[in-house]
Amino acid sequence: MKVLVTGATGTVGRQVAAHLGGTGAEVRALARDPRALEQQGIEVVRGDLADPHTLHAPLAGVDAVFLVWPFATAEGMAEILDVIAEHARRVVYLSSAAVRDNEQRAERLIERTGLAWTFLRPHVFAANALRWATQIRAEGAVRGPYGAATMAPIHEHDIAAVAVRALTGDGHDGASYELTGPESLAQTEQVRVIGEVIGRPVRWIETSPATARREMLDRGWPDAAVDGVLQAQAALVTEPGPVTSTVEKVTGAAARTFREWVHDHSSAFLQGR
């Protein structure tokens, strides 16, 4: 079969493209600038999810699509899905466990296409810890609010592994998979694990939500995004995020731990990326 991967330069899409290469499927990666992808053995084609007319050629002969929608709204998605439905028979959409307004709209649009579909709804990405890398390299500490916020971070490898099963196998049509890592960790515990893996102590320094909000706004975050992040973290203090076994049920392999994720990305916390 042939699979088109969108978002192939991103955290999950890059993994999906790489995993598919080991399944025998033909992999085609979509990029506005094909030079941005140089993965050996993967066909890279030019196309833009903002322009439906650019997608007919990339979709020619394609059986399934891994869809990452890169925009903050679902505006324009219906037209893109119409083109996908002309060519492919299956779509796997990277949504989120929050199922925000734009993601709800996207899921409803996909359900109406007649395509076989699977929705991936990951909770917290382990890769979110990369936002701490600069602080850890500079001072061996992380400053932030809600250190007791507790969640089960998921390795992007495992999201991709589920995506590949849904793209290439049977039994996943109409499924909405809620994905987490295998263990629940407070932010303070995540920081401790990073220190243990890189071989130097790393401390959590609690700051106020107001301080964090001001810093995020100074970095250019929109007000609504800042408030959403802080509210979500506050909620995870009193009600920790869930731990699901979906990765193992779908793939047959246990989800990777946060410690394994840190091992895979330890260089980010030790030197410039």
C-alpha positions in Angstrom: 0.0 0.0 0.0 1.0 3.6 -0.3 0.7 6.1 2.6 0.9 9.9 2.4 2.3 11.4 5.6 1.6 15.1 6.4 3.5 16.9 9.1 6.5 14.8 8.2 8.9 17.3 9.6 7.1 17.4 13.0 7.5 15.5 16.2 5.1 12.7 15.4 5.0 12.8 11.6 8.7 12.3 11.3 8.4 9.1 13.4 5.4 7.9 11.4 7.3 8.2 8.1 10.3 6.4 9.6 8.2 3.6 11.1 6.2 3.0 7.9 9.5 2.4 6.1 9.8 -0.9 8.0 6.4 -2.2 7.2 6.8 -2.6 3.5 4.4 0.2 2.7 5.4 2.8 0.2 5.8 6.1 2.0 5.3 9.5 0.5 5.9 12.6 2.7 4.2 15.9 2.0 6.2 19.1 2.3 5.8 22.7 1.1 9.6 22.6 0.7 10.8 19.1 -0.1 14.4 20.1 0.8 13.2 20.1 4.4 13.0 16.3 4.3 16.0 14.2 3.5 15.0 10.8 4.9 16.6 8.0 2.8 14.1 5.8 1.1 11.1 8.2 1.5 9.6 9.9 -1.5 9.0 13.6 -0.8 6.4 15.5 -2.7 5.6 19.2 -2.8 2.1 20.2 -1.5 0.4 22.6 0.9 -2.6 21.9 3.2 -3.6 25.5 2.7 -4.1 24.9 -1.0 -6.3 21.9 -2.0 -5.2 22.2 -5.7 -1.6 21.2 -4.7 -2.7 17.9 -3.3 -4.0 15.9 -6.3 -0.6 14.9 -7.5 0.7 13.9 -4.0 -2.4 11.8 -3.4 -2.3 10.0 -6.7 -2.3 6.2 -5.9 -2.4 6.7 -2.2 -4.4 4.3 0.0 -4.1 6.0 3.4 -3.2 9.5 4.8 -1.7 10.4 8.1 -3.2 13.8 8.7 -1.7 16.5 10.9 -3.7 19.7 10.6 -1.3 22.6 11.3 -3.8 25.4 11.7 -5.5 26.9 14.7 -9.0 26.5 13.2 -10.7 23.9 11.0 -11.3 26.6 8.3 -10.5 25.2 4.9 -10.3 21.6 6.1 -13.5 20.5 4.3 -11.9 21.3 1.0 -8.8 19.4 1.8 -10.8 16.4 2.9 -12.7 16.4 -0.3 -9.5 16.0 -2.2 -8.2 13.3 0.1 -11.5 11.4 -0.3 -11.1 11.5 -4.1 -8.0 9.4 -3.8 -7.5 7.6 -0.5 -9.8 5.2 1.4 -8.4 5.8 5.0 -7.3 8.7 7.1 -5.6 8.7 10.5 -6.0 12.1 12.2 -3.7 13.4 15.0 -6.2 15.1 17.3 -5.6 15.5 21.1 -7.1 14.3 24.3 -8.4 17.8 25.0 -10.4 17.7 21.7 -10.5 21.5 21.5 -13.1 23.3 19.4 -11.1 23.1 16.2 -10.3 19.4 16.8 -13.9 18.6 17.4 -14.8 20.4 14.2 -12.1 18.5 12.3 -13.2 15.1 13.7 -16.8 15.8 12.6 -15.7 16.8 9.1 -13.7 13.6 8.8 -16.6 11.5 9.9 -18.7 13.0 7.1 -16.3 12.2 4.3 -17.1 8.5 3.9 -13.4 7.7 4.5 -12.4 5.0 7.0 -11.0 7.0 9.9 -9.1 6.6 13.1 -8.5 9.5 15.6 -5.4 9.6 17.8 -6.0 11.6 21.0 -2.7 11.8 22.9 -2.5 13.4 26.3 0.7 15.1 27.4 3.7 14.7 25.0 7.0 13.8 26.8 8.6 16.1 24.2 7.0 19.0 26.1 9.9 18.6 28.5 12.2 20.1 25.9 10.9 23.5 26.9 13.0 23.1 30.0 16.2 22.3 28.2 17.7 25.8 28.2 17.1 26.3 31.9 18.6 22.8 32.7 21.7 23.4 30.6 22.2 26.9 32.1 21.5 26.4 35.8 20.5 22.8 36.5 17.0 23.9 37.5 13.5 24.4 36.2 11.4 27.3 37.3 7.6 27.0 36.9 4.2 26.8 38.6 2.3 23.7 39.6 5.2 21.3 40.2 2.7 18.9 41.6 0.8 18.7 38.3 0.7 15.0 37.5 0.4 13.3 34.1 1.6 10.3 32.1 3.8 11.7 29.3 3.8 9.8 26.1 6.8 9.1 23.8 6.2 10.3 20.3 7.5 6.9 19.1 4.5 5.3 20.7 2.0 7.7 19.1 3.6 6.9 15.7 3.5 3.2 16.4 -0.2 3.3 17.0 -0.6 5.5 13.9 1.2 3.0 11.7 -1.0 0.1 12.9 -4.1 2.2 12.1 -2.8 3.2 8.7 -1.7 -0.3 7.6 -3.8 -2.8 9.5 -7.4 -3.8 10.0 -9.7 -3.3 13.0 -9.0 0.3 13.7 -11.7 2.0 11.6 -14.0 4.2 13.6 -11.7 4.1 16.7 -10.7 7.0 18.9 -7.5 6.1 20.7 -6.7 7.9 23.9 -2.9 7.6 24.3 -0.7 8.1 27.4 2.6 6.9 28.7 2.7 4.0 31.1 3.3 5.9 34.4 2.0 9.0 36.1 4.6 11.6 37.1 4.4 15.0 38.7 6.4 17.7 36.9 8.9 17.7 39.9 9.4 14.0 39.3 10.0 14.5 35.6 12.7 17.0 36.4 14.3 14.6 38.8 14.3 11.8 36.2 16.0 14.1 33.7 18.7 14.8 36.2 19.3 11.1 36.9 19.6 10.3 33.3 22.0 13.1 32.4 24.0 12.6 35.5 23.6 16.0 37.2 21.1 17.2 39.8 18.2 19.1 38.4 15.9 21.0 40.8 12.4 22.2 40.5 11.9 25.8 41.7 8.3 26.7 42.2 7.1 30.0 40.9 3.7 31.7 40.9 1.2 31.3 38.1 1.2 35.1 37.7 5.0 35.0 37.1 4.7 32.2 34.6 1.8 34.0 32.8 3.8 37.2 32.5 6.8 35.3 31.1 4.7 33.4 28.6 3.1 36.6 27.4 6.5 38.2 27.0 7.5 35.3 24.8 4.6 36.1 22.5 2.1 33.5 23.5 -1.6 34.5 23.0 -3.6 35.3 26.1 -6.0 32.4 25.5 -3.2 29.9 25.1 -1.4 31.0 28.2 -4.6 30.8 30.3 -5.4 27.4 28.8 -2.0 25.9 29.7 -2.1 27.3 33.3 -5.6 26.1 33.9 -4.8 22.7 32.6 -1.7 22.4 34.9 -3.7 23.6 37.9 -6.3 20.9 37.3 -3.6 18.2 37.1 -2.6 19.1 40.7 -5.9 18.0 42.2 -6.9 15.5 39.6 -3.9 13.7 37.9 -4.2 12.8 34.2 -5.2 9.3 33.3 -2.9 6.4 32.4 -4.2 4.2 29.6 -3.0 0.9 28.2 -4.0 1.7 24.6 -0.5 1.7 23.2 0.1 -1.8 24.3 -3.3 -3.0 23.3 -2.9 -1.7 19.8 0.8 -2.4 19.1 1.4 -5.4 21.4 4.4 -3.6 23.0 4.4 -1.7 26.3 4.5 2.1 26.0 7.9 3.6 26.6 8.6 5.3 30.0 9.5 8.9 30.5 12.9 7.8 31.5 13.3 6.1 28.1 12.2 9.2 26.4 14.9 11.2 28.3 17.6 8.7 27.3 16.5 9.2 23.7 16.8 13.0 24.0 19.5 13.5 26.6 21.7 15.5 24.3 19.1 18.3 24.4 19.6 18.8 28.1 23.4 18.6 27.9 24.3 20.8 25.0 22.8 23.2 22.4 20.3 21.6 20.1 
